[in-house]
Amino acid sequence: MNQASPNTPFNSGGDPPGDLITTGRLSQYLGCSERHIFNLRRRGLPALEIGDMVRFDLAAVRLWLATQRRDASHPQSA
């Protein structure tokens, strides 16, 4: 597995498809807290559990996020 440096930016090609990243790296990429990543996992965000570690395939996460998009300018009615 290709291990990217913690200082490698995501848009530089440092995380090729299939590369696994940590919760911390994913929270940096998405600009949110690690707690929010945990909440997204409860909503279906794909993750791999390897022993007691959790890793994310960035390509799978991007695909999942694309399916979750909705137009923020038109809030859903309650």
C-alpha positions in Angstrom: 0.0 0.0 0.0 1.3 3.4 -0.9 1.6 5.5 2.3 1.3 9.2 1.6 3.2 11.7 3.7 1.0 13.6 6.2 2.1 16.8 4.4 1.1 15.6 0.9 -1.8 17.7 -0.4 -4.7 15.7 -1.8 -4.7 17.5 -5.1 -1.1 16.6 -5.9 -1.7 13.0 -6.7 -0.3 11.9 -3.4 -3.3 9.7 -2.7 -3.9 7.4 -5.8 -7.1 5.5 -6.2 -7.3 2.6 -3.7 -5.0 4.3 -1.2 -6.3 4.1 2.3 -6.4 7.1 4.5 -7.1 7.7 8.2 -10.1 9.4 9.8 -7.8 12.4 10.5 -6.7 12.7 6.9 -10.3 12.4 5.7 -11.4 15.1 8.1 -8.7 17.4 6.8 -9.7 16.6 3.2 -13.4 17.3 3.9 -12.7 20.3 6.2 -14.7 18.8 9.1 -14.2 17.3 12.5 -13.4 13.6 13.1 -16.7 13.4 15.0 -18.5 14.4 11.8 -16.7 11.6 10.0 -18.0 9.2 12.7 -21.6 10.6 12.1 -21.2 10.2 8.3 -20.1 6.5 8.8 -23.4 6.0 10.7 -25.2 7.4 7.6 -23.3 5.0 5.3 -19.9 6.5 4.5 -17.8 3.5 3.3 -15.0 2.5 5.6 -12.7 -0.4 6.2 -12.2 -1.8 9.6 -8.8 -3.5 9.9 -8.5 -4.9 13.4 -9.2 -1.8 15.6 -8.2 0.6 12.9 -10.6 2.4 10.5 -9.4 3.4 7.1 -11.1 5.0 4.1 -10.6 4.5 0.4 -10.7 8.0 -1.0 -12.2 7.0 -4.3 -15.0 5.2 -2.6 -15.6 8.2 -0.3 -15.8 10.6 -3.3 -18.3 8.3 -5.0 -20.4 8.1 -1.9 -20.3 11.8 -1.4 -21.4 12.4 -5.0 -24.5 10.2 -4.3 -25.3 12.3 -1.2 -25.4 15.7 -2.9 -28.5 17.8 -2.9 -29.1 21.4 -3.8 -28.5 23.5 -0.7 -30.4 26.4 -2.2 -33.6 24.4 -2.0 -34.0 23.1 1.5 -36.2 20.1 2.0 -39.6 20.7 3.5 -40.4 19.0 6.8 
